[in-house]
Structure formats: C-alpha cells, structure tokens
Amino acid sequence: MNKNVLLVNDMPGYGKVALGAMIPILSAMGHYVHNLPTCLVSNTLDYGKFEIMDTTEYIRRSIRVWKALGFTFDCLCTGFLLTLEQADIIREYVKENRSKDFLVISDPIMGDDGKLYNGVDSGRIGIMQKLIEIADIVIPNVTEAGFLTGFHPGATTVAESDIRTLVDGVRQLGPKSVVITSVCVKETGKNLVAGYDARTKEYFLLPYDEIPVHFPGTGDIFSAVMAGKLLNGYPLSESVRMAMNAVRFLIGKSQYNRDKFRGLLLEKFVMHIDEISQMND
C-alpha cells in the first residue's frame, strides 16, 4: 500500500504548517514522502512579520534532475504556490506524467474567514484557478471557494440552497472531485464539509461541531490525512470524514496552547494518526 507522494507546498522555519505538518503525517501513514518547497518561510504568516524566499528556480532545476533520474510518483499534492510561474511548471509536470494511477490533489491556499491571508493578494486567485484545472481533487475552504468562483466572495456563511451551487462552481473550474471545508449554513449555523465525488457521481455533506479556536495548518493536516486515506484505498467521503476526525482531535488537544500561531501539536500524536482518524467512527 506504500505510495510515492510528492508534496508541493511552502516550508516554514517556525510553525507546524504546510510541509512541516504534512511530511510527518503522510510518513506515519506509511507512504514514501518527497517534497518540492515552493518557498522558504521564516514562520507562519499569522505572526504578521515574516520573510519569504522564492524557490521557483530550484523547483525547475529539481524537476529537470528528477526526469533524468526517472523518478515517478503516485500522488502529487499542491498547497501554497508563490508565483504564476510555479503554477505553470507544476501544470506542465502533471501533463507530462498524467496517467490513470497518478492522483493530483490541490489545496488552493489563499485565505479564510472571508478574507485573503496576510501577504496574499488578489493575483493569487488567478494562480490557483490555473492550477486546479488539472486536479483530480480540489480542497478549498469556503472562503477560497468564494474567491475562486466569484460566488459571494468574502461571505462567511452560505445559504443551504446555495451549497451545491458553490460546489458546482468549483467543479466548473476543471477539477473532477471537490471538497469544500468550513461551510457554515446561514439559516442554521451548522458547520459542514460539502463535496462531490466524481467516481461515484454523488454529492455529500458531512456535519461537524466546531471548536471555537483558530490554528494555522489545520487545512494542511486535513489534506494530508485525506490523501493518505485515499492512497490506502478508502473512498473520498470516508477519507474526508476521517480527516475531519483527526483535525478535531488535534484541535482539542491543542486548544489551550498559549502560542496558537505555531499550529497544532503533532509530535505526541503523529504516530497514531491512523487510529485517531477513526476514533469517532
């Protein structure tokens, strides 16, 4: 069941987000994990002050070397991309290596809570739209889905009757399957993960109880657990549900941490992530 997974995301120097969170999780789930950092970031952006180093040329040269060495991957997961050029490089790489067994998952990391993240401008929307065209599965939160589709961008709640419209709006951008996290239903205040599975041709809604605390990196952890479960043979909706379980458990264990900008506590629990993801089943 071990798969070769390539993660394309930023690498933080301080904080358990992006590659710093995804590598240990997918490794603990039994997969061979490789990475292409899209940039080196001094710390999580929540601190408000940070330094970013662009690694676009490193990505280009690394892929060139990998081609010469014949390296191949079963799954590619993209997260934060710094430039449109990086999106073009990854799109071309996917097209050159596309096969029925090559799973492409894209998390269009741009914002949350109705706004774009610190250091992220509106130009990022076009970058992510271009990238998710070639994805098998795309995982925006509801804020990112709004900006990507232009459907009530900046809204923090969604009318129940509009949830499928939002899912279909993301599907129209090109990805086969869609998972939208952090959906708050306007009429009831209920929280959902909404999605569409292209394999079963079915929509799904998975409710959850929100723990009212914010941590960076929860989306990266969600993506990693979901990807790991998919690669281990679970269907999409079940993989999503287990990723939700894992994130909720980790938030519960970290909710009283003083410095929440560092992200969720992983070290103590990462080796048990498979069991944790099934605790609420």
Backbone as CSV, one residue per row, in Angstrom:
resi,resn,N_x,N_y,N_z,CA_x,CA_y,CA_z,C_x,C_y,C_z
1,MET,0.818,-1.211,0.000,0.000,0.000,0.000,0.850,1.258,0.000
2,ASN,2.173,1.126,0.237,3.019,2.322,0.303,3.076,3.009,-1.054
3,LYS,2.827,4.311,-1.063,2.821,5.082,-2.296,3.880,6.177,-2.241
4,ASN,4.362,6.553,-3.415,5.274,7.686,-3.531,4.462,8.959,-3.672
5,VAL,4.590,9.857,-2.691,3.812,11.091,-2.666,4.746,12.292,-2.802
6,LEU,4.420,13.189,-3.718,5.180,14.427,-3.874,4.342,15.582,-3.338
7,LEU,4.874,16.298,-2.361,4.212,17.456,-1.779,4.834,18.732,-2.335
8,VAL,4.010,19.600,-2.877,4.458,20.895,-3.404,3.799,21.962,-2.546
9,ASN,4.557,22.539,-1.627,3.995,23.463,-0.646,5.146,24.270,-0.054
10,ASP,4.826,25.248,0.786,5.903,26.024,1.407,6.480,25.280,2.601
11,MET,7.699,25.639,2.961,8.383,25.044,4.108,8.617,26.122,5.159
12,PRO,7.945,26.019,6.301,8.128,27.025,7.349,9.348,26.718,8.213
13,GLY,10.044,27.756,8.630,11.117,27.556,9.590,10.578,27.405,11.002
14,TYR,9.453,28.089,11.285,8.854,28.081,12.624,7.358,27.887,12.473
15,GLY,6.856,26.772,12.962,5.418,26.514,12.884,5.102,25.214,12.181
16,LYS,4.068,24.505,12.677,3.667,23.216,12.118,2.568,23.418,11.076
17,VAL,2.971,23.924,9.914,2.049,24.112,8.799,2.724,23.600,7.535
18,ALA,1.933,23.507,6.462,2.451,23.155,5.145,3.327,21.902,5.208
19,LEU,4.527,21.940,4.608,5.377,20.754,4.599,5.764,20.308,6.003
20,GLY,5.873,21.270,6.916,6.234,20.931,8.292,5.209,20.062,8.975
21,ALA,3.954,20.109,8.516,2.897,19.270,9.081,2.624,18.049,8.217
22,MET,2.661,18.219,6.897,2.236,17.148,6.000,3.237,16.007,5.900
23,ILE,4.520,16.322,5.911,5.531,15.272,5.777,5.441,14.237,6.899
24,PRO,5.425,14.651,8.174,5.351,13.628,9.226,4.046,12.840,9.217
25,ILE,2.933,13.472,8.864,1.648,12.760,8.863,1.630,11.672,7.796
26,LEU,1.955,12.031,6.560,1.921,11.041,5.489,2.976,9.958,5.678
27,SER,4.108,10.322,6.270,5.124,9.319,6.583,4.598,8.329,7.615
28,ALA,3.931,8.847,8.648,3.378,7.992,9.696,2.278,7.086,9.159
29,MET,1.623,7.516,8.074,0.571,6.704,7.467,1.133,5.666,6.507
30,GLY,2.453,5.600,6.398,3.088,4.518,5.662,3.490,4.824,4.247
31,HIS,3.490,6.099,3.861,3.830,6.438,2.485,5.243,7.019,2.393
32,TYR,5.821,6.910,1.198,7.126,7.497,0.928,6.894,8.948,0.513
33,VAL,7.375,9.883,1.308,7.025,11.283,1.110,8.231,12.073,0.595
34,HIS,8.003,12.820,-0.474,9.029,13.652,-1.104,8.465,15.063,-1.212
35,ASN,9.320,16.060,-1.415,8.797,17.419,-1.401,9.537,18.357,-2.331
36,LEU,8.777,19.343,-2.817,9.310,20.485,-3.554,8.821,21.739,-2.835
37,PRO,9.662,22.397,-2.043,9.212,23.624,-1.370,9.019,24.752,-2.372
38,THR,7.853,25.372,-2.330,7.567,26.486,-3.235,8.181,27.788,-2.738
39,CYS,8.474,27.824,-1.455,9.202,28.941,-0.868,9.621,28.528,0.538
40,LEU,10.625,29.196,1.050,11.014,29.032,2.448,10.443,30.218,3.212
41,VAL,9.712,29.922,4.267,9.036,30.964,5.037,9.589,30.961,6.450
42,SER,9.945,32.117,6.951,10.580,32.183,8.272,9.680,31.648,9.370
43,ASN,8.371,31.870,9.246,7.411,31.467,10.285,6.007,31.559,9.699
44,THR,5.015,31.061,10.418,3.638,31.157,9.936,3.241,32.626,9.786
45,LEU,2.405,32.887,8.789,2.071,34.262,8.438,1.238,34.962,9.501
46,ASP,0.630,34.187,10.403,-0.231,34.774,11.435,0.519,35.749,12.339
47,TYR,1.819,35.585,12.450,2.589,36.499,13.309,2.635,37.917,12.740
48,GLY,2.319,38.059,11.447,2.268,39.387,10.846,3.587,39.865,10.273
49,LYS,4.685,39.343,10.757,6.007,39.675,10.247,6.688,38.380,9.834
50,PHE,7.232,38.365,8.616,7.821,37.126,8.111,8.768,37.429,6.957
51,GLU,9.578,36.451,6.626,10.490,36.526,5.487,10.198,35.335,4.579
52,ILE,10.140,35.582,3.261,9.849,34.525,2.293,10.951,34.497,1.234
53,MET,11.452,33.304,0.950,12.442,33.120,-0.118,11.819,32.336,-1.264
54,ASP,11.835,32.888,-2.448,11.267,32.275,-3.645,12.168,31.115,-4.103
55,THR,11.579,29.947,-4.357,12.353,28.768,-4.778,11.973,28.313,-6.189
56,THR,11.443,29.208,-7.000,10.977,28.822,-8.333,12.074,28.172,-9.159
57,GLU,13.256,28.761,-9.178,14.334,28.199,-9.988,14.781,26.843,-9.452
58,TYR,14.761,26.679,-8.128,15.081,25.384,-7.518,14.084,24.320,-7.969
59,ILE,12.790,24.660,-8.029,11.760,23.721,-8.482,12.039,23.290,-9.917
60,ARG,12.320,24.266,-10.769,12.574,23.960,-12.182,13.775,23.013,-12.331
61,ARG,14.856,23.321,-11.631,16.067,22.512,-11.761,15.885,21.133,-11.136
62,SER,15.157,21.063,-10.037,14.925,19.768,-9.387,14.135,18.838,-10.287
63,ILE,13.082,19.354,-10.914,12.270,18.537,-11.818,13.106,18.046,-12.995
64,ARG,14.005,18.904,-13.470,14.885,18.511,-14.571,15.771,17.328,-14.158
65,VAL,16.302,17.382,-12.947,17.141,16.292,-12.439,16.311,15.027,-12.240
66,TRP,15.108,15.190,-11.681,14.247,14.029,-11.431,13.878,13.323,-12.736
67,LYS,13.626,14.098,-13.787,13.330,13.498,-15.083,14.516,12.654,-15.562
68,ALA,15.718,13.206,-15.414,16.911,12.476,-15.844,17.108,11.200,-15.043
69,LEU,16.725,11.225,-13.774,16.886,10.059,-12.902,15.707,9.091,-12.983
70,GLY,14.636,9.489,-13.662,13.489,8.608,-13.830,12.592,8.489,-12.618
71,PHE,12.584,9.479,-11.754,11.727,9.430,-10.566,10.253,9.573,-10.974
72,THR,9.394,8.778,-10.348,7.960,8.869,-10.595,7.205,8.888,-9.268
73,PHE,5.970,9.371,-9.322,5.155,9.495,-8.111,3.748,8.979,-8.372
74,ASP,3.127,8.482,-7.305,1.744,8.009,-7.392,0.751,9.126,-7.112
75,CYS,1.192,10.132,-6.374,0.298,11.206,-5.962,1.079,12.503,-5.840
76,LEU,0.466,13.595,-6.280,1.043,14.925,-6.121,0.024,15.783,-5.384
77,CYS,0.452,16.409,-4.299,-0.412,17.301,-3.523,0.167,18.705,-3.564
78,THR,-0.610,19.656,-4.037,-0.132,21.036,-4.072,-0.816,21.861,-2.987
79,GLY,-0.069,22.811,-2.446,-0.590,23.734,-1.451,-0.287,25.162,-1.853
80,PHE,0.443,25.874,-1.018,0.750,27.286,-1.265,1.754,27.426,-2.399
81,LEU,1.384,28.132,-3.457,2.292,28.462,-4.551,2.556,29.949,-4.530
82,LEU,3.797,30.327,-4.783,4.193,31.721,-4.648,3.957,32.531,-5.914
83,THR,4.122,31.895,-7.089,4.070,32.648,-8.339,3.284,31.899,-9.412
84,LEU,2.850,32.643,-10.417,2.189,32.038,-11.564,3.147,31.113,-12.302
85,GLU,4.406,31.460,-12.315,5.413,30.620,-12.966,5.473,29.245,-12.319
86,GLN,5.377,29.182,-10.995,5.364,27.887,-10.312,4.152,27.060,-10.734
87,ALA,2.998,27.715,-10.854,1.792,27.009,-11.296,1.984,26.437,-12.693
88,ASP,2.626,27.206,-13.577,2.873,26.729,-14.938,3.808,25.524,-14.938
89,ILE,4.838,25.558,-14.108,5.790,24.447,-14.032,5.092,23.181,-13.555
90,ILE,4.278,23.307,-12.516,3.599,22.135,-11.965,2.549,21.611,-12.936
91,ARG,1.817,22.516,-13.594,0.840,22.089,-14.607,1.528,21.276,-15.700
92,GLU,2.654,21.752,-16.175,3.378,21.058,-17.240,3.879,19.704,-16.749
93,TYR,4.349,19.662,-15.505,4.829,18.397,-14.948,3.691,17.374,-14.864
94,VAL,2.524,17.825,-14.420,1.369,16.923,-14.323,0.972,16.412,-15.702
95,LYS,0.929,17.291,-16.696,0.550,16.879,-18.044,1.521,15.840,-18.610
96,GLU,2.792,16.014,-18.317,3.797,15.090,-18.834,3.732,13.726,-18.142
97,ASN,3.221,13.704,-16.923,3.227,12.463,-16.144,1.824,11.917,-15.893
98,ARG,0.838,12.476,-16.562,-0.549,12.081,-16.323,-0.778,10.624,-16.724
99,SER,-1.326,9.870,-15.803,-1.750,8.502,-16.067,-2.926,8.209,-15.160
100,LYS,-3.585,7.093,-15.385,-4.777,6.787,-14.593,-4.437,6.525,-13.127
101,ASP,-3.173,6.243,-12.844,-2.771,5.941,-11.469,-2.080,7.113,-10.777
102,PHE,-2.059,8.279,-11.406,-1.394,9.459,-10.851,-2.460,10.385,-10.287
103,LEU,-2.569,10.443,-8.961,-3.600,11.227,-8.286,-3.076,12.630,-7.995
104,VAL,-3.805,13.647,-8.426,-3.411,15.042,-8.208,-4.435,15.709,-7.285
105,ILE,-3.970,16.168,-6.125,-4.820,16.824,-5.136,-4.311,18.245,-4.948
106,SER,-5.216,19.213,-4.983,-4.798,20.611,-4.881,-5.567,21.324,-3.775
107,ASP,-4.844,21.936,-2.871,-5.426,22.792,-1.842,-5.066,24.233,-2.215
108,PRO,-6.032,25.005,-2.715,-5.733,26.361,-3.212,-5.603,27.366,-2.070
109,ILE,-4.513,27.293,-1.365,-4.332,28.067,-0.136,-4.256,29.558,-0.434
110,MET,-5.257,30.309,0.048,-5.317,31.752,-0.207,-5.834,32.538,0.985
111,GLY,-6.816,31.985,1.715,-7.427,32.773,2.776,-8.387,31.974,3.623
112,ASP,-9.043,32.678,4.541,-10.009,32.063,5.447,-10.810,33.191,6.117
113,ASP,-11.894,32.834,6.746,-12.720,33.812,7.478,-13.140,34.991,6.607
114,GLY,-13.382,34.731,5.318,-13.889,35.764,4.427,-12.855,36.694,3.825
115,LYS,-11.567,36.446,4.082,-10.529,37.346,3.545,-9.288,36.562,3.172
116,LEU,-8.437,37.185,2.364,-7.173,36.580,1.971,-6.182,36.658,3.122
117,TYR,-5.227,35.709,3.153,-4.232,35.674,4.213,-3.272,36.864,4.133
118,ASN,-2.584,37.137,5.251,-1.508,38.129,5.254,-0.500,37.794,4.163
119,GLY,-0.122,38.798,3.382,0.886,38.595,2.349,0.350,37.992,1.063
120,VAL,-0.958,37.743,0.987,-1.573,37.164,-0.212,-2.444,38.220,-0.881
121,ASP,-2.195,38.503,-2.167,-3.003,39.496,-2.869,-3.954,38.818,-3.848
122,SER,-4.788,39.610,-4.493,-5.819,39.059,-5.371,-5.241,38.339,-6.582
123,GLY,-3.982,38.609,-6.914,-3.351,37.909,-8.029,-3.230,36.413,-7.793
124,ARG,-3.254,36.010,-6.523,-3.155,34.587,-6.186,-4.372,33.804,-6.690
125,ILE,-5.507,34.481,-6.837,-6.717,33.792,-7.291,-6.498,33.197,-8.674
126,GLY,-5.931,33.991,-9.577,-5.673,33.507,-10.927,-4.672,32.372,-10.950
127,ILE,-3.673,32.445,-10.073,-2.671,31.384,-9.989,-3.341,30.066,-9.614
128,MET,-4.191,30.119,-8.592,-4.829,28.896,-8.118,-5.880,28.387,-9.104
129,GLN,-6.583,29.282,-9.768,-7.543,28.846,-10.783,-6.834,28.052,-11.880
130,LYS,-5.656,28.500,-12.236,-4.909,27.831,-13.295,-4.440,26.449,-12.843
131,LEU,-4.075,26.349,-11.580,-3.542,25.085,-11.086,-4.629,24.027,-10.901
132,ILE,-5.773,24.423,-10.346,-6.775,23.412,-10.033,-7.468,22.866,-11.277
133,GLU,-7.233,23.469,-12.426,-7.787,22.932,-13.671,-7.371,21.487,-13.890
134,ILE,-6.162,21.140,-13.441,-5.622,19.803,-13.739,-5.699,18.871,-12.531
135,ALA,-6.437,19.268,-11.494,-6.519,18.460,-10.281,-7.603,17.393,-10.379
136,ASP,-7.345,16.244,-9.774,-8.386,15.234,-9.610,-9.315,15.626,-8.468
137,ILE,-8.730,16.174,-7.400,-9.497,16.598,-6.233,-8.991,17.964,-5.793
138,VAL,-9.907,18.890,-5.554,-9.523,20.206,-5.047,-10.185,20.415,-3.693
139,ILE,-9.445,21.041,-2.751,-9.908,21.153,-1.363,-9.867,22.611,-0.893
140,PRO,-10.708,23.484,-1.399,-10.736,24.850,-0.863,-11.578,24.904,0.408
141,ASN,-11.272,25.864,1.287,-12.256,26.161,2.323,-13.320,27.052,1.696
142,VAL,-14.363,27.385,2.442,-15.485,28.106,1.839,-15.073,29.505,1.382
143,THR,-14.130,30.144,2.086,-13.636,31.457,1.660,-12.928,31.351,0.317
144,GLU,-12.044,30.360,0.181,-11.303,30.176,-1.064,-12.237,29.805,-2.208
145,ALA,-13.253,28.985,-1.927,-14.224,28.627,-2.963,-14.959,29.872,-3.459
146,GLY,-15.286,30.779,-2.548,-15.964,32.009,-2.935,-15.109,32.881,-3.835
147,PHE,-13.825,33.027,-3.492,-12.930,33.846,-4.316,-12.648,33.177,-5.659
148,LEU,-12.496,31.854,-5.677,-12.201,31.142,-6.915,-13.350,31.229,-7.913
149,THR,-14.575,31.117,-7.405,-15.740,31.080,-8.288,-16.368,32.445,-8.510
150,GLY,-16.056,33.415,-7.632,-16.732,34.703,-7.685,-18.138,34.649,-7.123
151,PHE,-18.481,33.534,-6.459,-19.811,33.349,-5.887,-19.791,33.840,-4.441
152,HIS,-20.296,35.050,-4.209,-20.301,35.684,-2.893,-18.905,35.689,-2.248
153,PRO,-17.876,36.193,-2.948,-16.540,36.223,-2.342,-16.523,37.075,-1.087
154,GLY,-15.889,36.574,-0.051,-15.827,37.288,1.212,-16.922,36.906,2.178
155,ALA,-17.927,36.166,1.718,-19.004,35.724,2.610,-18.474,34.643,3.551
156,THR,-18.941,34.651,4.776,-18.512,33.640,5.755,-19.595,32.601,6.026
157,THR,-20.782,32.801,5.464,-21.854,31.810,5.569,-22.438,31.561,4.177
158,VAL,-23.080,30.409,4.021,-23.669,30.030,2.738,-25.096,29.567,2.983
159,ALA,-26.028,30.078,2.210,-27.404,29.600,2.301,-27.445,28.124,1.932
160,GLU,-28.272,27.382,2.627,-28.335,25.932,2.393,-28.613,25.616,0.932
161,SER,-29.463,26.413,0.300,-29.812,26.176,-1.101,-28.670,26.499,-2.060
162,ASP,-27.632,27.203,-1.572,-26.514,27.602,-2.438,-25.295,26.681,-2.310
163,ILE,-25.342,25.725,-1.399,-24.157,24.886,-1.176,-23.795,24.102,-2.432
164,ARG,-24.770,23.468,-3.053,-24.474,22.699,-4.268,-24.025,23.622,-5.395
165,THR,-24.595,24.813,-5.462,-24.183,25.787,-6.482,-22.708,26.127,-6.325
166,LEU,-22.262,26.282,-5.069,-20.859,26.592,-4.821,-19.966,25.417,-5.196
167,VAL,-20.369,24.213,-4.829,-19.606,23.010,-5.203,-19.497,22.913,-6.723
168,ASP,-20.619,23.099,-7.412,-20.607,23.007,-8.871,-19.793,24.132,-9.509
169,GLY,-19.774,25.299,-8.853,-18.956,26.396,-9.356,-17.479,26.050,-9.348
170,VAL,-17.035,25.367,-8.304,-15.642,24.924,-8.250,-15.397,23.826,-9.282
171,ARG,-16.347,22.915,-9.442,-16.207,21.845,-10.438,-16.030,22.427,-11.839
172,GLN,-16.723,23.526,-12.130,-16.647,24.127,-13.457,-15.265,24.688,-13.773
173,LEU,-14.438,24.852,-12.743,-13.072,25.338,-12.966,-12.143,24.230,-13.465
174,GLY,-12.621,22.961,-13.447,-11.830,21.894,-14.038,-11.585,20.651,-13.211
175,PRO,-11.545,20.732,-11.870,-11.242,19.526,-11.100,-12.359,18.494,-11.189
176,LYS,-12.004,17.224,-11.006,-13.010,16.169,-11.095,-13.862,16.112,-9.829
177,SER,-13.203,16.059,-8.681,-13.912,15.987,-7.399,-13.624,17.235,-6.580
178,VAL,-14.565,17.580,-5.700,-14.457,18.816,-4.917,-14.767,18.519,-3.459
179,VAL,-13.966,19.101,-2.563,-14.221,19.050,-1.126,-14.104,20.472,-0.602
180,ILE,-15.210,21.040,-0.110,-15.191,22.403,0.430,-15.332,22.321,1.947
181,THR,-14.332,22.807,2.649,-14.331,22.742,4.108,-14.870,24.044,4.706
182,SER,-15.188,23.992,5.982,-15.575,25.174,6.762,-16.829,25.862,6.241
183,VAL,-17.781,25.085,5.753,-19.043,25.652,5.281,-19.962,25.883,6.485
184,CYS,-20.340,27.125,6.713,-21.293,27.460,7.765,-22.627,27.793,7.107
185,VAL,-23.682,27.044,7.456,-25.002,27.225,6.851,-25.665,28.458,7.451
186,LYS,-26.047,29.386,6.599,-26.574,30.680,7.040,-27.817,30.537,7.916
187,GLU,-28.737,29.658,7.530,-30.017,29.564,8.226,-29.904,28.917,9.604
188,THR,-28.979,27.985,9.758,-28.931,27.184,10.993,-27.660,27.364,11.808
189,GLY,-26.594,27.899,11.182,-25.314,27.994,11.864,-24.569,26.674,11.931
190,LYS,-25.107,25.631,11.306,-24.429,24.334,11.307,-23.182,24.389,10.440
191,ASN,-22.185,23.588,10.826,-20.922,23.530,10.083,-20.837,22.226,9.301
192,LEU,-20.388,22.342,8.055,-20.356,21.192,7.156,-19.078,21.169,6.339
193,VAL,-18.732,19.982,5.876,-17.825,19.832,4.744,-18.687,19.329,3.601
194,ALA,-18.653,20.044,2.483,-19.506,19.715,1.338,-18.633,19.251,0.182
195,GLY,-19.121,18.261,-0.579,-18.292,17.777,-1.664,-19.021,17.046,-2.753
196,TYR,-18.243,16.689,-3.778,-18.731,15.889,-4.899,-17.651,14.884,-5.254
197,ASP,-18.039,13.616,-5.350,-17.115,12.535,-5.685,-17.347,12.145,-7.136
198,ALA,-16.363,12.404,-7.992,-16.516,12.115,-9.418,-16.595,10.620,-9.697
199,ARG,-16.009,9.804,-8.822,-16.054,8.348,-9.062,-17.449,7.789,-8.853
200,THR,-18.110,8.227,-7.802,-19.456,7.726,-7.514,-20.545,8.615,-8.098
201,LYS,-20.124,9.812,-8.583,-21.064,10.816,-9.091,-22.093,11.203,-8.029
202,GLU,-21.622,11.344,-6.800,-22.504,11.669,-5.682,-22.015,12.903,-4.939
203,TYR,-22.958,13.729,-4.487,-22.661,14.836,-3.589,-22.709,14.322,-2.153
204,PHE,-21.987,14.998,-1.263,-22.061,14.613,0.146,-21.942,15.843,1.034
205,LEU,-22.572,15.756,2.212,-22.498,16.780,3.248,-22.143,16.081,4.551
206,LEU,-21.054,16.501,5.178,-20.602,15.882,6.419,-20.572,16.941,7.518
207,PRO,-21.467,16.865,8.494,-21.528,17.871,9.555,-20.440,17.669,10.598
208,TYR,-20.086,18.751,11.298,-19.138,18.654,12.409,-19.435,19.749,13.427
209,ASP,-19.001,19.510,14.652,-19.128,20.508,15.717,-17.833,21.298,15.783
210,GLU,-17.929,22.596,15.669,-16.744,23.453,15.642,-16.216,23.728,17.046
211,ILE,-14.900,23.623,17.206,-14.234,24.089,18.419,-13.806,25.530,18.136
212,PRO,-14.322,26.520,18.858,-14.126,27.935,18.501,-12.719,28.455,18.825
213,VAL,-11.742,27.978,18.088,-10.370,28.432,18.263,-9.674,28.306,16.915
214,HIS,-8.753,29.226,16.619,-8.090,29.235,15.312,-6.639,28.770,15.419
215,PHE,-6.262,27.840,14.536,-4.877,27.405,14.393,-4.512,27.430,12.918
216,PRO,-3.334,27.932,12.552,-2.865,27.753,11.173,-2.484,26.295,10.960
217,GLY,-2.584,25.843,9.726,-2.135,24.495,9.397,-3.192,23.410,9.472
218,THR,-4.410,23.744,9.945,-5.434,22.705,10.029,-5.792,22.166,8.637
219,GLY,-5.797,23.064,7.631,-6.087,22.623,6.271,-5.018,21.686,5.738
220,ASP,-3.759,21.945,6.071,-2.668,21.074,5.632,-2.799,19.693,6.259
221,ILE,-3.154,19.662,7.539,-3.330,18.379,8.225,-4.510,17.626,7.638
222,PHE,-5.609,18.343,7.398,-6.774,17.743,6.759,-6.380,17.121,5.413
223,SER,-5.674,17.885,4.583,-5.271,17.407,3.259,-4.386,16.172,3.349
224,ALA,-3.447,16.188,4.294,-2.514,15.073,4.426,-3.233,13.793,4.836
225,VAL,-4.108,13.883,5.833,-4.831,12.695,6.284,-5.757,12.194,5.181
226,MET,-6.474,13.106,4.526,-7.365,12.711,3.439,-6.596,12.009,2.325
227,ALA,-5.466,12.590,1.922,-4.656,11.997,0.858,-4.143,10.623,1.276
228,GLY,-3.667,10.520,2.515,-3.155,9.243,2.996,-4.211,8.164,2.980
229,LYS,-5.428,8.508,3.379,-6.527,7.539,3.385,-6.929,7.144,1.961
230,LEU,-6.998,8.117,1.065,-7.303,7.804,-0.329,-6.279,6.833,-0.907
231,LEU,-5.018,7.090,-0.630,-3.959,6.228,-1.155,-3.977,4.852,-0.511
232,ASN,-4.595,4.751,0.656,-4.736,3.449,1.311,-6.032,2.746,0.918
233,GLY,-6.750,3.307,-0.072,-7.875,2.598,-0.649,-9.255,2.996,-0.179
234,TYR,-9.359,4.020,0.678,-10.670,4.447,1.153,-11.344,5.356,0.128
235,PRO,-12.685,5.331,0.028,-13.391,6.256,-0.861,-13.289,7.690,-0.356
236,LEU,-13.634,8.642,-1.214,-13.422,10.048,-0.902,-14.181,10.496,0.337
237,SER,-15.485,10.257,0.402,-16.265,10.772,1.533,-15.787,10.179,2.857
238,GLU,-15.379,8.913,2.845,-14.873,8.295,4.069,-13.509,8.867,4.437
239,SER,-12.673,9.125,3.434,-11.363,9.737,3.688,-11.533,11.131,4.277
240,VAL,-12.512,11.878,3.753,-12.806,13.212,4.278,-13.262,13.125,5.728
241,ARG,-14.156,12.199,6.010,-14.686,12.072,7.373,-13.567,11.738,8.362
242,MET,-12.643,10.869,7.972,-11.549,10.512,8.867,-10.564,11.665,9.034
243,ALA,-10.377,12.461,7.976,-9.542,13.660,8.100,-10.173,14.655,9.065
244,MET,-11.501,14.785,9.010,-12.220,15.652,9.939,-12.021,15.183,11.385
245,ASN,-12.109,13.870,11.598,-11.895,13.314,12.934,-10.512,13.667,13.474
246,ALA,-9.493,13.513,12.615,-8.117,13.752,13.045,-7.907,15.221,13.398
247,VAL,-8.415,16.123,12.554,-8.239,17.552,12.813,-8.940,17.952,14.104
248,ARG,-10.146,17.468,14.292,-10.884,17.815,15.509,-10.157,17.313,16.757
249,PHE,-9.643,16.108,16.701,-8.908,15.557,17.845,-7.691,16.422,18.168
250,LEU,-6.932,16.785,17.146,-5.716,17.567,17.362,-6.028,18.978,17.852
251,ILE,-7.115,19.571,17.348,-7.518,20.888,17.855,-7.882,20.777,19.338
252,GLY,-8.615,19.721,19.687,-8.998,19.527,21.078,-7.799,19.396,22.004
253,LYS,-6.768,18.734,21.528,-5.566,18.541,22.349,-4.684,19.784,22.406
254,SER,-4.889,20.714,21.480,-4.022,21.904,21.407,-4.735,23.200,21.770
255,GLN,-6.026,23.154,22.055,-6.823,24.378,22.155,-6.393,25.310,23.279
256,TYR,-5.673,24.794,24.285,-5.254,25.648,25.398,-3.785,26.071,25.286
257,ASN,-3.149,25.765,24.152,-1.771,26.219,23.937,-1.717,27.742,23.931
258,ARG,-0.689,28.299,24.544,-0.578,29.763,24.598,-0.303,30.362,23.232
259,ASP,0.640,29.770,22.500,1.004,30.316,21.191,0.340,29.480,20.102
260,LYS,-0.851,29.871,19.706,-1.593,29.114,18.704,-1.075,29.361,17.293
261,PHE,-0.303,30.426,17.090,0.222,30.711,15.763,1.213,29.649,15.296
262,ARG,1.750,28.861,16.208,2.701,27.805,15.828,2.016,26.639,15.128
263,GLY,0.687,26.507,15.296,-0.032,25.386,14.713,-0.324,24.310,15.739
264,LEU,-0.875,23.206,15.270,-1.325,22.136,16.159,-0.169,21.273,16.654
265,LEU,-0.343,20.731,17.846,0.638,19.825,18.436,0.599,18.492,17.700
266,LEU,1.695,18.123,17.030,1.731,16.900,16.246,2.602,15.809,16.847
267,GLU,3.735,16.210,17.411,4.759,15.229,17.765,4.243,14.096,18.654
268,LYS,3.375,14.439,19.585,2.901,13.449,20.545,1.919,12.455,19.920
269,PHE,1.289,12.849,18.806,0.182,12.049,18.277,0.400,11.522,16.859
270,VAL,1.422,11.995,16.158,1.516,11.715,14.728,1.647,10.219,14.434
271,MET,2.314,9.463,15.283,2.482,8.032,15.027,1.176,7.257,15.203
272,HIS,0.166,7.903,15.774,-1.130,7.245,15.987,-2.220,7.873,15.132
273,ILE,-1.820,8.569,14.063,-2.779,9.344,13.294,-3.840,8.464,12.636
274,ASP,-3.482,7.252,12.236,-4.468,6.343,11.640,-5.561,5.998,12.643
275,GLU,-5.155,5.632,13.853,-6.132,5.290,14.893,-6.974,6.512,15.284
276,ILE,-6.328,7.665,15.393,-7.023,8.899,15.754,-8.101,9.239,14.727
277,SER,-7.795,9.028,13.458,-8.744,9.384,12.401,-10.004,8.529,12.433
278,GLN,-9.953,7.405,13.111,-11.108,6.509,13.182,-11.785,6.504,14.539
279,MET,-11.355,7.388,15.428,-11.865,7.370,16.796,-13.348,7.695,16.895
280,ASN,-13.871,8.510,15.989,-15.282,8.881,16.059,-16.154,8.040,15.136
281,ASP,-15.557,7.043,14.496,-16.345,6.201,13.579,-17.322,5.326,14.359
